[in-house]
Amino acid sequence: MTAPTCAVCGQPLADGAYACVRCTDRAGHALADIADMAGAARDIATGQARHSRGGGSGKPGSSLPFDLGATARLDAVQASMTTWARHIAETRGVGIPHA
């Protein structure tokens, strides 16, 4: 019988976990960074069209006040992350933290 290894880096695991502490910490920090940047990214996406040149005639209401493509991509990322968080929480039997 072989010892269990981390699914990310292959390091041997003594406790039978799916991934080692180093890899889960790294993933946790990356997810926290994404969450921290999401608000700023949405601010940029919603303000991008307002500050761009050549998008409209310059008259009020001549262009959308946000970039639909950018906000749609942000929505898709947020939905995917939420789906994975729910799946992992259900699989592991843990609760999801509420923001």
Phi and psi restraints in degrees (range 20) as a CNS / XPLOR table:
assign (resid 1 and name C) (resid 2 and name N)
       (resid 2 and name CA) (resid 2 and name C) 1.0 -93.2 20.0 2
assign (resid 2 and name N) (resid 2 and name CA)
       (resid 2 and name C) (resid 3 and name N) 1.0 150.2 20.0 2
assign (resid 2 and name C) (resid 3 and name N)
       (resid 3 and name CA) (resid 3 and name C) 1.0 -71.1 20.0 2
assign (resid 3 and name N) (resid 3 and name CA)
       (resid 3 and name C) (resid 4 and name N) 1.0 145.2 20.0 2
assign (resid 3 and name C) (resid 4 and name N)
       (resid 4 and name CA) (resid 4 and name C) 1.0 -66.0 20.0 2
assign (resid 4 and name N) (resid 4 and name CA)
       (resid 4 and name C) (resid 5 and name N) 1.0 147.8 20.0 2
assign (resid 4 and name C) (resid 5 and name N)
       (resid 5 and name CA) (resid 5 and name C) 1.0 -126.3 20.0 2
assign (resid 5 and name N) (resid 5 and name CA)
       (resid 5 and name C) (resid 6 and name N) 1.0 158.4 20.0 2
assign (resid 5 and name C) (resid 6 and name N)
       (resid 6 and name CA) (resid 6 and name C) 1.0 -61.8 20.0 2
assign (resid 6 and name N) (resid 6 and name CA)
       (resid 6 and name C) (resid 7 and name N) 1.0 131.8 20.0 2
assign (resid 6 and name C) (resid 7 and name N)
       (resid 7 and name CA) (resid 7 and name C) 1.0 -68.5 20.0 2
assign (resid 7 and name N) (resid 7 and name CA)
       (resid 7 and name C) (resid 8 and name N) 1.0 -16.1 20.0 2
assign (resid 7 and name C) (resid 8 and name N)
       (resid 8 and name CA) (resid 8 and name C) 1.0 -97.1 20.0 2
assign (resid 8 and name N) (resid 8 and name CA)
       (resid 8 and name C) (resid 9 and name N) 1.0 -54.3 20.0 2
assign (resid 8 and name C) (resid 9 and name N)
       (resid 9 and name CA) (resid 9 and name C) 1.0 -108.1 20.0 2
assign (resid 9 and name N) (resid 9 and name CA)
       (resid 9 and name C) (resid 10 and name N) 1.0 -11.4 20.0 2
assign (resid 9 and name C) (resid 10 and name N)
       (resid 10 and name CA) (resid 10 and name C) 1.0 84.1 20.0 2
assign (resid 10 and name N) (resid 10 and name CA)
       (resid 10 and name C) (resid 11 and name N) 1.0 3.5 20.0 2
assign (resid 10 and name C) (resid 11 and name N)
       (resid 11 and name CA) (resid 11 and name C) 1.0 -66.1 20.0 2
assign (resid 11 and name N) (resid 11 and name CA)
       (resid 11 and name C) (resid 12 and name N) 1.0 138.3 20.0 2
assign (resid 11 and name C) (resid 12 and name N)
       (resid 12 and name CA) (resid 12 and name C) 1.0 -60.4 20.0 2
assign (resid 12 and name N) (resid 12 and name CA)
       (resid 12 and name C) (resid 13 and name N) 1.0 142.4 20.0 2
assign (resid 12 and name C) (resid 13 and name N)
       (resid 13 and name CA) (resid 13 and name C) 1.0 -117.1 20.0 2
assign (resid 13 and name N) (resid 13 and name CA)
       (resid 13 and name C) (resid 14 and name N) 1.0 133.8 20.0 2
assign (resid 13 and name C) (resid 14 and name N)
       (resid 14 and name CA) (resid 14 and name C) 1.0 -88.6 20.0 2
assign (resid 14 and name N) (resid 14 and name CA)
       (resid 14 and name C) (resid 15 and name N) 1.0 -25.4 20.0 2
assign (resid 14 and name C) (resid 15 and name N)
       (resid 15 and name CA) (resid 15 and name C) 1.0 -100.3 20.0 2
assign (resid 15 and name N) (resid 15 and name CA)
       (resid 15 and name C) (resid 16 and name N) 1.0 3.6 20.0 2
assign (resid 15 and name C) (resid 16 and name N)
       (resid 16 and name CA) (resid 16 and name C) 1.0 74.7 20.0 2
assign (resid 16 and name N) (resid 16 and name CA)
       (resid 16 and name C) (resid 17 and name N) 1.0 15.3 20.0 2
assign (resid 16 and name C) (resid 17 and name N)
       (resid 17 and name CA) (resid 17 and name C) 1.0 -69.6 20.0 2
assign (resid 17 and name N) (resid 17 and name CA)
       (resid 17 and name C) (resid 18 and name N) 1.0 167.4 20.0 2
assign (resid 17 and name C) (resid 18 and name N)
       (resid 18 and name CA) (resid 18 and name C) 1.0 -77.2 20.0 2
assign (resid 18 and name N) (resid 18 and name CA)
       (resid 18 and name C) (resid 19 and name N) 1.0 -37.1 20.0 2
assign (resid 18 and name C) (resid 19 and name N)
       (resid 19 and name CA) (resid 19 and name C) 1.0 -141.1 20.0 2
assign (resid 19 and name N) (resid 19 and name CA)
       (resid 19 and name C) (resid 20 and name N) 1.0 155.5 20.0 2
assign (resid 19 and name C) (resid 20 and name N)
       (resid 20 and name CA) (resid 20 and name C) 1.0 -75.8 20.0 2
assign (resid 20 and name N) (resid 20 and name CA)
       (resid 20 and name C) (resid 21 and name N) 1.0 164.9 20.0 2
assign (resid 20 and name C) (resid 21 and name N)
       (resid 21 and name CA) (resid 21 and name C) 1.0 -60.9 20.0 2
assign (resid 21 and name N) (resid 21 and name CA)
       (resid 21 and name C) (resid 22 and name N) 1.0 -41.0 20.0 2
assign (resid 21 and name C) (resid 22 and name N)
       (resid 22 and name CA) (resid 22 and name C) 1.0 -59.7 20.0 2
assign (resid 22 and name N) (resid 22 and name CA)
       (resid 22 and name C) (resid 23 and name N) 1.0 -44.6 20.0 2
assign (resid 22 and name C) (resid 23 and name N)
       (resid 23 and name CA) (resid 23 and name C) 1.0 -70.8 20.0 2
assign (resid 23 and name N) (resid 23 and name CA)
       (resid 23 and name C) (resid 24 and name N) 1.0 -39.9 20.0 2
assign (resid 23 and name C) (resid 24 and name N)
       (resid 24 and name CA) (resid 24 and name C) 1.0 -68.9 20.0 2
assign (resid 24 and name N) (resid 24 and name CA)
       (resid 24 and name C) (resid 25 and name N) 1.0 -35.5 20.0 2
assign (resid 24 and name C) (resid 25 and name N)
       (resid 25 and name CA) (resid 25 and name C) 1.0 -64.2 20.0 2
assign (resid 25 and name N) (resid 25 and name CA)
       (resid 25 and name C) (resid 26 and name N) 1.0 -43.0 20.0 2
assign (resid 25 and name C) (resid 26 and name N)
       (resid 26 and name CA) (resid 26 and name C) 1.0 -62.4 20.0 2
assign (resid 26 and name N) (resid 26 and name CA)
       (resid 26 and name C) (resid 27 and name N) 1.0 -43.6 20.0 2
assign (resid 26 and name C) (resid 27 and name N)
       (resid 27 and name CA) (resid 27 and name C) 1.0 -64.7 20.0 2
assign (resid 27 and name N) (resid 27 and name CA)
       (resid 27 and name C) (resid 28 and name N) 1.0 -40.5 20.0 2
assign (resid 27 and name C) (resid 28 and name N)
       (resid 28 and name CA) (resid 28 and name C) 1.0 -62.6 20.0 2
assign (resid 28 and name N) (resid 28 and name CA)
       (resid 28 and name C) (resid 29 and name N) 1.0 -41.7 20.0 2
assign (resid 28 and name C) (resid 29 and name N)
       (resid 29 and name CA) (resid 29 and name C) 1.0 -66.3 20.0 2
assign (resid 29 and name N) (resid 29 and name CA)
       (resid 29 and name C) (resid 30 and name N) 1.0 -40.2 20.0 2
assign (resid 29 and name C) (resid 30 and name N)
       (resid 30 and name CA) (resid 30 and name C) 1.0 -63.9 20.0 2
assign (resid 30 and name N) (resid 30 and name CA)
       (resid 30 and name C) (resid 31 and name N) 1.0 -42.8 20.0 2
assign (resid 30 and name C) (resid 31 and name N)
       (resid 31 and name CA) (resid 31 and name C) 1.0 -65.8 20.0 2
assign (resid 31 and name N) (resid 31 and name CA)
       (resid 31 and name C) (resid 32 and name N) 1.0 -38.0 20.0 2
assign (resid 31 and name C) (resid 32 and name N)
       (resid 32 and name CA) (resid 32 and name C) 1.0 -64.4 20.0 2
assign (resid 32 and name N) (resid 32 and name CA)
       (resid 32 and name C) (resid 33 and name N) 1.0 -39.4 20.0 2
assign (resid 32 and name C) (resid 33 and name N)
       (resid 33 and name CA) (resid 33 and name C) 1.0 -62.5 20.0 2
assign (resid 33 and name N) (resid 33 and name CA)
       (resid 33 and name C) (resid 34 and name N) 1.0 -42.7 20.0 2
assign (resid 33 and name C) (resid 34 and name N)
       (resid 34 and name CA) (resid 34 and name C) 1.0 -61.8 20.0 2
assign (resid 34 and name N) (resid 34 and name CA)
       (resid 34 and name C) (resid 35 and name N) 1.0 -45.0 20.0 2
assign (resid 34 and name C) (resid 35 and name N)
       (resid 35 and name CA) (resid 35 and name C) 1.0 -62.1 20.0 2
assign (resid 35 and name N) (resid 35 and name CA)
       (resid 35 and name C) (resid 36 and name N) 1.0 -39.8 20.0 2
assign (resid 35 and name C) (resid 36 and name N)
       (resid 36 and name CA) (resid 36 and name C) 1.0 -66.0 20.0 2
assign (resid 36 and name N) (resid 36 and name CA)
       (resid 36 and name C) (resid 37 and name N) 1.0 -34.8 20.0 2
assign (resid 36 and name C) (resid 37 and name N)
       (resid 37 and name CA) (resid 37 and name C) 1.0 -84.2 20.0 2
assign (resid 37 and name N) (resid 37 and name CA)
       (resid 37 and name C) (resid 38 and name N) 1.0 -17.5 20.0 2
assign (resid 37 and name C) (resid 38 and name N)
       (resid 38 and name CA) (resid 38 and name C) 1.0 -59.6 20.0 2
assign (resid 38 and name N) (resid 38 and name CA)
       (resid 38 and name C) (resid 39 and name N) 1.0 -43.2 20.0 2
assign (resid 38 and name C) (resid 39 and name N)
       (resid 39 and name CA) (resid 39 and name C) 1.0 -62.6 20.0 2
assign (resid 39 and name N) (resid 39 and name CA)
       (resid 39 and name C) (resid 40 and name N) 1.0 -45.0 20.0 2
assign (resid 39 and name C) (resid 40 and name N)
       (resid 40 and name CA) (resid 40 and name C) 1.0 -65.7 20.0 2
assign (resid 40 and name N) (resid 40 and name CA)
       (resid 40 and name C) (resid 41 and name N) 1.0 -38.9 20.0 2
assign (resid 40 and name C) (resid 41 and name N)
       (resid 41 and name CA) (resid 41 and name C) 1.0 -63.8 20.0 2
assign (resid 41 and name N) (resid 41 and name CA)
       (resid 41 and name C) (resid 42 and name N) 1.0 -40.9 20.0 2
assign (resid 41 and name C) (resid 42 and name N)
       (resid 42 and name CA) (resid 42 and name C) 1.0 -67.3 20.0 2
assign (resid 42 and name N) (resid 42 and name CA)
       (resid 42 and name C) (resid 43 and name N) 1.0 -38.5 20.0 2
assign (resid 42 and name C) (resid 43 and name N)
       (resid 43 and name CA) (resid 43 and name C) 1.0 -60.4 20.0 2
assign (resid 43 and name N) (resid 43 and name CA)
       (resid 43 and name C) (resid 44 and name N) 1.0 -42.2 20.0 2
assign (resid 43 and name C) (resid 44 and name N)
       (resid 44 and name CA) (resid 44 and name C) 1.0 -66.0 20.0 2
assign (resid 44 and name N) (resid 44 and name CA)
       (resid 44 and name C) (resid 45 and name N) 1.0 -44.2 20.0 2
assign (resid 44 and name C) (resid 45 and name N)
       (resid 45 and name CA) (resid 45 and name C) 1.0 -63.2 20.0 2
assign (resid 45 and name N) (resid 45 and name CA)
       (resid 45 and name C) (resid 46 and name N) 1.0 -39.8 20.0 2
assign (resid 45 and name C) (resid 46 and name N)
       (resid 46 and name CA) (resid 46 and name C) 1.0 -77.6 20.0 2
assign (resid 46 and name N) (resid 46 and name CA)
       (resid 46 and name C) (resid 47 and name N) 1.0 -22.7 20.0 2
assign (resid 46 and name C) (resid 47 and name N)
       (resid 47 and name CA) (resid 47 and name C) 1.0 -99.5 20.0 2
assign (resid 47 and name N) (resid 47 and name CA)
       (resid 47 and name C) (resid 48 and name N) 1.0 -8.0 20.0 2
assign (resid 47 and name C) (resid 48 and name N)
       (resid 48 and name CA) (resid 48 and name C) 1.0 -60.5 20.0 2
assign (resid 48 and name N) (resid 48 and name CA)
       (resid 48 and name C) (resid 49 and name N) 1.0 -46.6 20.0 2
assign (resid 48 and name C) (resid 49 and name N)
       (resid 49 and name CA) (resid 49 and name C) 1.0 -69.4 20.0 2
assign (resid 49 and name N) (resid 49 and name CA)
       (resid 49 and name C) (resid 50 and name N) 1.0 -31.2 20.0 2
assign (resid 49 and name C) (resid 50 and name N)
       (resid 50 and name CA) (resid 50 and name C) 1.0 -63.7 20.0 2
assign (resid 50 and name N) (resid 50 and name CA)
       (resid 50 and name C) (resid 51 and name N) 1.0 -34.9 20.0 2
assign (resid 50 and name C) (resid 51 and name N)
       (resid 51 and name CA) (resid 51 and name C) 1.0 -99.8 20.0 2
assign (resid 51 and name N) (resid 51 and name CA)
       (resid 51 and name C) (resid 52 and name N) 1.0 -2.0 20.0 2
assign (resid 51 and name C) (resid 52 and name N)
       (resid 52 and name CA) (resid 52 and name C) 1.0 -81.8 20.0 2
assign (resid 52 and name N) (resid 52 and name CA)
       (resid 52 and name C) (resid 53 and name N) 1.0 155.4 20.0 2
assign (resid 52 and name C) (resid 53 and name N)
       (resid 53 and name CA) (resid 53 and name C) 1.0 -104.9 20.0 2
assign (resid 53 and name N) (resid 53 and name CA)
       (resid 53 and name C) (resid 54 and name N) 1.0 146.3 20.0 2
assign (resid 53 and name C) (resid 54 and name N)
       (resid 54 and name CA) (resid 54 and name C) 1.0 85.1 20.0 2
assign (resid 54 and name N) (resid 54 and name CA)
       (resid 54 and name C) (resid 55 and name N) 1.0 4.1 20.0 2
assign (resid 54 and name C) (resid 55 and name N)
       (resid 55 and name CA) (resid 55 and name C) 1.0 -85.4 20.0 2
assign (resid 55 and name N) (resid 55 and name CA)
       (resid 55 and name C) (resid 56 and name N) 1.0 -23.5 20.0 2
assign (resid 55 and name C) (resid 56 and name N)
       (resid 56 and name CA) (resid 56 and name C) 1.0 -151.1 20.0 2
assign (resid 56 and name N) (resid 56 and name CA)
       (resid 56 and name C) (resid 57 and name N) 1.0 -174.1 20.0 2
assign (resid 56 and name C) (resid 57 and name N)
       (resid 57 and name CA) (resid 57 and name C) 1.0 -82.6 20.0 2
assign (resid 57 and name N) (resid 57 and name CA)
       (resid 57 and name C) (resid 58 and name N) 1.0 -6.2 20.0 2
assign (resid 57 and name C) (resid 58 and name N)
       (resid 58 and name CA) (resid 58 and name C) 1.0 92.4 20.0 2
assign (resid 58 and name N) (resid 58 and name CA)
       (resid 58 and name C) (resid 59 and name N) 1.0 -7.6 20.0 2
assign (resid 58 and name C) (resid 59 and name N)
       (resid 59 and name CA) (resid 59 and name C) 1.0 -81.5 20.0 2
assign (resid 59 and name N) (resid 59 and name CA)
       (resid 59 and name C) (resid 60 and name N) 1.0 147.0 20.0 2
assign (resid 59 and name C) (resid 60 and name N)
       (resid 60 and name CA) (resid 60 and name C) 1.0 -56.9 20.0 2
assign (resid 60 and name N) (resid 60 and name CA)
       (resid 60 and name C) (resid 61 and name N) 1.0 134.0 20.0 2
assign (resid 60 and name C) (resid 61 and name N)
       (resid 61 and name CA) (resid 61 and name C) 1.0 82.1 20.0 2
assign (resid 61 and name N) (resid 61 and name CA)
       (resid 61 and name C) (resid 62 and name N) 1.0 5.8 20.0 2
assign (resid 61 and name C) (resid 62 and name N)
       (resid 62 and name CA) (resid 62 and name C) 1.0 -80.2 20.0 2
assign (resid 62 and name N) (resid 62 and name CA)
       (resid 62 and name C) (resid 63 and name N) 1.0 -16.2 20.0 2
assign (resid 62 and name C) (resid 63 and name N)
       (resid 63 and name CA) (resid 63 and name C) 1.0 -141.4 20.0 2
assign (resid 63 and name N) (resid 63 and name CA)
       (resid 63 and name C) (resid 64 and name N) 1.0 159.3 20.0 2
assign (resid 63 and name C) (resid 64 and name N)
       (resid 64 and name CA) (resid 64 and name C) 1.0 -65.7 20.0 2
assign (resid 64 and name N) (resid 64 and name CA)
       (resid 64 and name C) (resid 65 and name N) 1.0 145.6 20.0 2
assign (resid 64 and name C) (resid 65 and name N)
       (resid 65 and name CA) (resid 65 and name C) 1.0 -80.0 20.0 2
assign (resid 65 and name N) (resid 65 and name CA)
       (resid 65 and name C) (resid 66 and name N) 1.0 10.0 20.0 2
assign (resid 65 and name C) (resid 66 and name N)
       (resid 66 and name CA) (resid 66 and name C) 1.0 -157.3 20.0 2
assign (resid 66 and name N) (resid 66 and name CA)
       (resid 66 and name C) (resid 67 and name N) 1.0 167.8 20.0 2
assign (resid 66 and name C) (resid 67 and name N)
       (resid 67 and name CA) (resid 67 and name C) 1.0 -94.7 20.0 2
assign (resid 67 and name N) (resid 67 and name CA)
       (resid 67 and name C) (resid 68 and name N) 1.0 106.5 20.0 2
assign (resid 67 and name C) (resid 68 and name N)
       (resid 68 and name CA) (resid 68 and name C) 1.0 -59.3 20.0 2
assign (resid 68 and name N) (resid 68 and name CA)
       (resid 68 and name C) (resid 69 and name N) 1.0 -39.5 20.0 2
assign (resid 68 and name C) (resid 69 and name N)
       (resid 69 and name CA) (resid 69 and name C) 1.0 -63.9 20.0 2
assign (resid 69 and name N) (resid 69 and name CA)
       (resid 69 and name C) (resid 70 and name N) 1.0 -44.4 20.0 2
assign (resid 69 and name C) (resid 70 and name N)
       (resid 70 and name CA) (resid 70 and name C) 1.0 -66.6 20.0 2
assign (resid 70 and name N) (resid 70 and name CA)
       (resid 70 and name C) (resid 71 and name N) 1.0 -43.6 20.0 2
assign (resid 70 and name C) (resid 71 and name N)
       (resid 71 and name CA) (resid 71 and name C) 1.0 -68.8 20.0 2
assign (resid 71 and name N) (resid 71 and name CA)
       (resid 71 and name C) (resid 72 and name N) 1.0 -33.6 20.0 2
assign (resid 71 and name C) (resid 72 and name N)
       (resid 72 and name CA) (resid 72 and name C) 1.0 -65.1 20.0 2
assign (resid 72 and name N) (resid 72 and name CA)
       (resid 72 and name C) (resid 73 and name N) 1.0 -40.3 20.0 2
assign (resid 72 and name C) (resid 73 and name N)
       (resid 73 and name CA) (resid 73 and name C) 1.0 -64.9 20.0 2
assign (resid 73 and name N) (resid 73 and name CA)
       (resid 73 and name C) (resid 74 and name N) 1.0 -41.2 20.0 2
assign (resid 73 and name C) (resid 74 and name N)
       (resid 74 and name CA) (resid 74 and name C) 1.0 -63.0 20.0 2
assign (resid 74 and name N) (resid 74 and name CA)
       (resid 74 and name C) (resid 75 and name N) 1.0 -41.6 20.0 2
assign (resid 74 and name C) (resid 75 and name N)
       (resid 75 and name CA) (resid 75 and name C) 1.0 -61.5 20.0 2
assign (resid 75 and name N) (resid 75 and name CA)
       (resid 75 and name C) (resid 76 and name N) 1.0 -41.2 20.0 2
assign (resid 75 and name C) (resid 76 and name N)
       (resid 76 and name CA) (resid 76 and name C) 1.0 -64.9 20.0 2
assign (resid 76 and name N) (resid 76 and name CA)
       (resid 76 and name C) (resid 77 and name N) 1.0 -41.8 20.0 2
assign (resid 76 and name C) (resid 77 and name N)
       (resid 77 and name CA) (resid 77 and name C) 1.0 -63.7 20.0 2
assign (resid 77 and name N) (resid 77 and name CA)
       (resid 77 and name C) (resid 78 and name N) 1.0 -45.9 20.0 2
assign (resid 77 and name C) (resid 78 and name N)
       (resid 78 and name CA) (resid 78 and name C) 1.0 -61.8 20.0 2
assign (resid 78 and name N) (resid 78 and name CA)
       (resid 78 and name C) (resid 79 and name N) 1.0 -43.3 20.0 2
assign (resid 78 and name C) (resid 79 and name N)
       (resid 79 and name CA) (resid 79 and name C) 1.0 -64.1 20.0 2
assign (resid 79 and name N) (resid 79 and name CA)
       (resid 79 and name C) (resid 80 and name N) 1.0 -41.7 20.0 2
assign (resid 79 and name C) (resid 80 and name N)
       (resid 80 and name CA) (resid 80 and name C) 1.0 -64.1 20.0 2
assign (resid 80 and name N) (resid 80 and name CA)
       (resid 80 and name C) (resid 81 and name N) 1.0 -44.4 20.0 2
assign (resid 80 and name C) (resid 81 and name N)
       (resid 81 and name CA) (resid 81 and name C) 1.0 -65.0 20.0 2
assign (resid 81 and name N) (resid 81 and name CA)
       (resid 81 and name C) (resid 82 and name N) 1.0 -39.1 20.0 2
assign (resid 81 and name C) (resid 82 and name N)
       (resid 82 and name CA) (resid 82 and name C) 1.0 -65.0 20.0 2
assign (resid 82 and name N) (resid 82 and name CA)
       (resid 82 and name C) (resid 83 and name N) 1.0 -42.7 20.0 2
assign (resid 82 and name C) (resid 83 and name N)
       (resid 83 and name CA) (resid 83 and name C) 1.0 -60.4 20.0 2
assign (resid 83 and name N) (resid 83 and name CA)
       (resid 83 and name C) (resid 84 and name N) 1.0 -46.2 20.0 2
assign (resid 83 and name C) (resid 84 and name N)
       (resid 84 and name CA) (resid 84 and name C) 1.0 -65.5 20.0 2
assign (resid 84 and name N) (resid 84 and name CA)
       (resid 84 and name C) (resid 85 and name N) 1.0 -39.9 20.0 2
assign (resid 84 and name C) (resid 85 and name N)
       (resid 85 and name CA) (resid 85 and name C) 1.0 -62.1 20.0 2
assign (resid 85 and name N) (resid 85 and name CA)
       (resid 85 and name C) (resid 86 and name N) 1.0 -42.7 20.0 2
assign (resid 85 and name C) (resid 86 and name N)
       (resid 86 and name CA) (resid 86 and name C) 1.0 -64.8 20.0 2
assign (resid 86 and name N) (resid 86 and name CA)
       (resid 86 and name C) (resid 87 and name N) 1.0 -43.4 20.0 2
assign (resid 86 and name C) (resid 87 and name N)
       (resid 87 and name CA) (resid 87 and name C) 1.0 -60.6 20.0 2
assign (resid 87 and name N) (resid 87 and name CA)
       (resid 87 and name C) (resid 88 and name N) 1.0 -47.2 20.0 2
assign (resid 87 and name C) (resid 88 and name N)
       (resid 88 and name CA) (resid 88 and name C) 1.0 -63.8 20.0 2
assign (resid 88 and name N) (resid 88 and name CA)
       (resid 88 and name C) (resid 89 and name N) 1.0 -44.7 20.0 2
assign (resid 88 and name C) (resid 89 and name N)
       (resid 89 and name CA) (resid 89 and name C) 1.0 -61.2 20.0 2
assign (resid 89 and name N) (resid 89 and name CA)
       (resid 89 and name C) (resid 90 and name N) 1.0 -43.2 20.0 2
assign (resid 89 and name C) (resid 90 and name N)
       (resid 90 and name CA) (resid 90 and name C) 1.0 -66.0 20.0 2
assign (resid 90 and name N) (resid 90 and name CA)
       (resid 90 and name C) (resid 91 and name N) 1.0 -41.7 20.0 2
assign (resid 90 and name C) (resid 91 and name N)
       (resid 91 and name CA) (resid 91 and name C) 1.0 -64.1 20.0 2
assign (resid 91 and name N) (resid 91 and name CA)
       (resid 91 and name C) (resid 92 and name N) 1.0 -41.7 20.0 2
assign (resid 91 and name C) (resid 92 and name N)
       (resid 92 and name CA) (resid 92 and name C) 1.0 -86.2 20.0 2
assign (resid 92 and name N) (resid 92 and name CA)
       (resid 92 and name C) (resid 93 and name N) 1.0 -11.9 20.0 2
assign (resid 92 and name C) (resid 93 and name N)
       (resid 93 and name CA) (resid 93 and name C) 1.0 73.2 20.0 2
assign (resid 93 and name N) (resid 93 and name CA)
       (resid 93 and name C) (resid 94 and name N) 1.0 33.9 20.0 2
assign (resid 93 and name C) (resid 94 and name N)
       (resid 94 and name CA) (resid 94 and name C) 1.0 -119.2 20.0 2
assign (resid 94 and name N) (resid 94 and name CA)
       (resid 94 and name C) (resid 95 and name N) 1.0 161.0 20.0 2
assign (resid 94 and name C) (resid 95 and name N)
       (resid 95 and name CA) (resid 95 and name C) 1.0 -83.0 20.0 2
assign (resid 95 and name N) (resid 95 and name CA)
       (resid 95 and name C) (resid 96 and name N) 1.0 160.0 20.0 2
assign (resid 95 and name C) (resid 96 and name N)
       (resid 96 and name CA) (resid 96 and name C) 1.0 -97.5 20.0 2
assign (resid 96 and name N) (resid 96 and name CA)
       (resid 96 and name C) (resid 97 and name N) 1.0 127.3 20.0 2
assign (resid 96 and name C) (resid 97 and name N)
       (resid 97 and name CA) (resid 97 and name C) 1.0 -66.7 20.0 2
assign (resid 97 and name N) (resid 97 and name CA)
       (resid 97 and name C) (resid 98 and name N) 1.0 141.6 20.0 2
assign (resid 97 and name C) (resid 98 and name N)
       (resid 98 and name CA) (resid 98 and name C) 1.0 -101.7 20.0 2
assign (resid 98 and name N) (resid 98 and name CA)
       (resid 98 and name C) (resid 99 and name N) 1.0 133.8 20.0 2
